[in-house]
Amino acid sequence: MENEIDPIGCRKTDCLVATTGSCADGHTPLAACPNFGGQQLEVDDAYDGELDEDLVDVPADSDRVSLPLGDALTVDDVARLLRRHAATFVTVIGDSHSGKTTLICALYDRFLRGTFGSLSFAGSQTLIALERRSHHARVDSGRATPETARTSHLDGLRYFHFALAPNGSPDKRLDLLLSDRSGEVYRNARNDSSLVGSLPEIPQADRVVLLLDGRRVADPIERAGALQSVRQTLRAFLDNDALGPTSIVQVVTTKVDLIAESLDQKELDDTLASFRDRLSSQFGQRLGSLSFYDIAARDPTSRFAAAHGLDTLLADWTTSRALYTRPTSPLPALHSEFDRLLARTRMEAIP
């Protein structure tokens, strides 16, 4: 028949399965390939990259549905999303290569496998961006080891969107916005406190996640620098009012699979415990909450399950917390008229 699909064809234009009998992606048997048996797309050599005017000219009274572009959201995009849905902001902070984007991609990949942490994936306005960032960690990329595309400082502030729903309650939608910004920007802000004010995602956040690079912790040469960078970052943000007594801060040690493989694991565990105690002592009273987590977002050795530890973080991000209020001391006995006037005056009005 003239239009019959070639039974050994492939949708991928660069696949030669019809002549070689072998799948370009290495699928065995051939039927396991999602592109096998399809008809290749025809490419018009005369196409100049412009859409036909007939396709662009949509009547003003059309009932068309506007779909999100799928790219990472800008600040303006977020503002438009918030007009329709309330959202929880999670600001992820860390030096370059500490695992910021890997954390986000691991969360996305885990939801592609099904429910995770008693939550189901209900969609995203940044699907294309998530797929692009996740591509290099997949077999289809052709890489021998999984990798994650890095965030450029030229990209500025972007957000990844996750719409989630509790299992069995699809009507109770939860929206998460995870920030994505180059680690170079945060390093510069740590070294120059005047730049802290240019990071609006920090005071805006419902959760502030500080990443401690487990790879550097496992390295005796880089260990002290890794710990000090987190301490200095926390101090810089507190001293410049980006964080305060209502801030919820989570220090997350990434790549704990590398720590577990170390011959000095007992020493590393003691070092981390001491480090967390010092952070709590130095900064805990200045924050609404300071907590600590361990994750292995991606372990190539499969010693840890995919997205290890992220379920605990996710459960916290999707749980509402009561606003922190400062403890108040009882007023002393008031005798003079001036004392009574002070008692009737709102404290916020006093400079």
Buried (B, 14 or more C-beta within 10 A) or exposed (E): EEEEEEEEBBBBEEBEBEEEEEBBBEBEEBEEBEBBBBEBEEEEEEEEEEEEEEEEEEEEEEEEEEEBEBBBBBEEBBEEBEEEEEBBBBBBBBBBBBBBBBBBBBBBBBBEEEBBBEBBBBEBBBBBBBBBBBBBBEEEEEEEEBEBBBBEEEEEBBBBBBBBBBEEEEEEBBBBBBBBBBBBBBBEBBEEBEBBEEBEBBBBBBBBBBBBBBBBBBBEEBBEEBBEBBBEBBBBBBEBEBBEEEBBBBBBBBBBBBBBEBEEEEEBEEBBEEBBEEBBEBBBEBBBBBBBBBBBBBBEEEEBEBBBBBBEBBEBBBEEEEEEEEEEEEEEEEEEEEEEEEEEEEEEEEE
